[in-house]
């Protein structure tokens, strides 16, 4: 595999690890509780990050690189859709009630939420927009990062080997 493709996989992994760490910081230090959509985005970041880490260490050639890149792109763009949905809910909170919802009950009964509740337990409100940076909310930034990671995966998918 080309060194720049391996670097892309490492960059995506480090980006996901950083974003997950920052999400935990916001939750545990700033008391910003994750909502069901936040938890689904965390799962997407975990999947994108772990697949990227596997691709970095495995360093496959054409077919393997495309499988890894395709999986990363699918999970990243799915995460972007969830983040955009949450961004919409932040702007139009009357459109949907996300407090104690069936999604929250479902997510909180999953084994992963029991195993690591501080990471995967949903207790917040999806329409809560207390955090902003540069006029963008947390789900806005999440959508941007998911799209960046997905775009990098698409680039890695279509990259040709040069000798």
N, C-alpha and C positions, 0 to 999 in steps of 0.2 A: 504494500500500500504506500502511496505517496506520503512523504512526511507532512505536507500541509493538510492532508485529509486526517491523518492521526492527530494533528494539532487541533483541527476543528472538533473532533470527538472529545479531546481533552478540554478544550475551551467550553464546550456545551456542558460537560460534566461539572466543571468548576463553577460555571454560571448557575446551574441548578443547585449545587451544594450551597452556594452563597445565598441564593434566594430562599431556600428552605431554612437556612440558618437565620436569615433576617426575619422570616415569618415567625420562627420560634422566639426570637428576641422581642418582636412586637407583641406576641402573645404572653410570654412569661414576665417580661420587664414592663412593658407599657400597658398590659392588661387589655389588649385588643383581641377579643375572642373570635376564633374562626367560625364562620357560618358553614352550612352544608356545601355551598358552592366553593368556598375557600378550601375545604377538605378535599373535594374532588380535584381542585387545581393542585393541591399538594401531592396527591396520588399521581397526577400527570407529571409533575416535576420529578418525583421519584422514579417513575418509569423512564422518562427521557434521560435522566441522569445516569441511572444504572445501565441502560442499554448503551449509552455513550461510553461509559467506563468499560463495559465489556468489549465494545468495538475498539477502543483504544488499546486494550491489552491483547486482544485477539489479533488485531491488525490483519484482517482478511483481505483477500484479493477481490476481484470483480463481483462475484455472486454474493459472497458474504457481506461485502461493503454495501451492496444494494439492499440486502435484507435488513441490516442494521439501520441504514439511512432511511429506508422506507418505514420501519417501525418507529423510529424517532420522529419522522415527519408526521405520521398519523397521530401519535400521542401529543405532539406539540400543537398541531392544528386543532385537535379535539380540546386541549386545554385552552387554546385561544378562544374557541367558541364558548366555552363555559365562562371564561373571563369577560368576554364581550357581553354575555347574558347578564352577568353580575353588574357590569358597568351600566347597562341599560336599567337594571333594577335600582341602582344608586340614584340615577337621574329621575326615574319615575317610580318612586316607592309605592305609590297607590295602586300600581298595576299588579302587584303580587305581594302576598304576605309570606314571609320566609321564616318567621319566628319558630314556633314548635310545629314543624311541618312533617309530613310523612317521610320526606327525604332525610330530615334530621334523625328521626326515630330509626330509619333503616340504616343510616351510616353509623349511628352509635351502637347498634347491635352487631355490627360486623366484628369478626374476631380481631381484625387489625386495630380497631378502636379500643378493644379490651386490652390488647397487647401493649399498645403505646398510646394511651389516651391523650397525653399532652400534644401529640402530633396529629392524631386522626379523629379526635372527638369533636363533633360540631356543637357549639353552644352559642354562637353569635347570631346576629341579625344580618341578612344579606344586604339590606339597604343602608347599613351603617356606613357612613362616609366620614369618619373622624380623621383619617389619615390622608394627607394630600402633599404632593411635591410637584412643583412647577405646574400647578393647576390641574394635575391629573391625580385620580384616586388610585388606591392600591390595585383594584381590578384592571384599571387602564394600563398601569405599568406591567401587570402580569400578562395582559394580552400582547403588549409590545414585545416582551421577552419571549413569550411562546412563539410569536411570529418570527422573531430573529432566529431562535433555535430551529424552527421548522424550515426556514429559508436556508440555513446552513446545512441542514440535513438534505434538502433537495439539491443543493450544490454538490454535496458529497455523493449523492446518488448518481448524478449525471457527469461527474468529473471523469475525464478520460486519462488513462495512464500514458505518460510521456516518458520516453527513454532518453 
